[in-house]
Amino acid sequence: MARAHARMDGSAEAAVMIIKLTSEFITLVIQQLISVKAMMYHQFKMSLLTCLTLAICSFTNQLHAAEPIIWQLWPGEPPGGNVELPPEYNKTKPTDKLVAGRPVFRLTNVSKPELIIFKPKEELATDTALIIAPGGGTSILGYDLGGTEVAEWFSSIGVTAIVLKYRVPGIAFNKDKKWLAAAQDGQRAVSLVRGRASELGINPDKIGILGFSAGGIPLGYTTVMTERVYKPVDEYDKISFKANFAAPISTGGSPPNTILPKDTPPVFMVVAHDDKARTLGIVETYKALKKAGVSAELHIYESGGHVFGVRKTGLPISNWPQRMKEWMSRLKLL
């Protein structure tokens, strides 16, 4: 379901576009024929040729519009083996809270983790990549709010944006460590993207990770942890899983008993004052970063709650993506 949510089948999409554009072209031809009596033959011929050229260009542009690329995260079974779950589905109910007037796609039963890659337009492309880990309490993924919508925004400013569709519910993969699958998938994601950086046209030293809420688990295990939490499965796991920059958004802070290493990457943080105790968790993380001499920027907004993504809620917190863009520019990531 999530894959269908991310993109249409290529052949079906092309057929729809052909029908649409053929209809538009015929309409243009009829309009030209109606007015042909008022035109010289040569003028009509050139005008018709222009219409045809515009239609072909429009079709070509739409046909080649970058749709997401999908990579399987693991070459075979993920750590711990395959877990049989019911099919993926959207848990959202009609009574669930809306965000900016729209529902949230709450994806669950993810047993086959993937990377959903949003490439920027060629004329905008930088050599920076950002892995985006949706939140959801290790039970679901806020797949659109904290995933695809965020990826689309960052790809619009030239970043190769990659949604980490990690395994949930975490308890199905380890009853005692429901965070483990997310941590393993996060470390694997950074190693895999770095190992295949040339395929994406990115710099392997400009790979960041952004996590919303529970997405802070894969973020934390790729920024402040030093040990891989699974046994290597192939050559990609010989490559560093450490991200080059990080953006925890509405997370609860660092993993327990964390000692910040000297190579902790620059961090950009956002939280709302009315987001329960999470505000204090991020403040404590900022204090630890400051003491360790790590570059960090923290934005605390008076209101905004726990979930907001990049949607326009009418509150100042909706401007956080622009603040992060400015931060990335100062770090020469854009």
Secondary structure, 3 states (H helix, E strand, C coil): CHHHHHCCCHHHHHHHHHHHHHHHHHHHHHHHHHCHHHCCHHHHHHHHHHHHHHHHHHHHHHHCCCCCEEEECCCCCCCCCCCCCCCCEECCCCCCCCECCECCCEEECECCCEEEEECCCCCCCCCCEEEEECCCCCCCEECHHHHHHHHHHHHCCCCEEEEEECCECHHHCCCCCCCHHHHHHHHHHHHHHHHCHHHHCCCCCCEEEEEEHHHHHHHHCCCCCCCCCCCCCCHHHHCCCCCCEEEEECCCCCCCCCCCCCCCCCEEEEEECCCCCHHHHHHHHHHHHHHHCCCEEEEEECCCCCCCCCCCCCCHHHHHHHHHHHHHHHCCCC
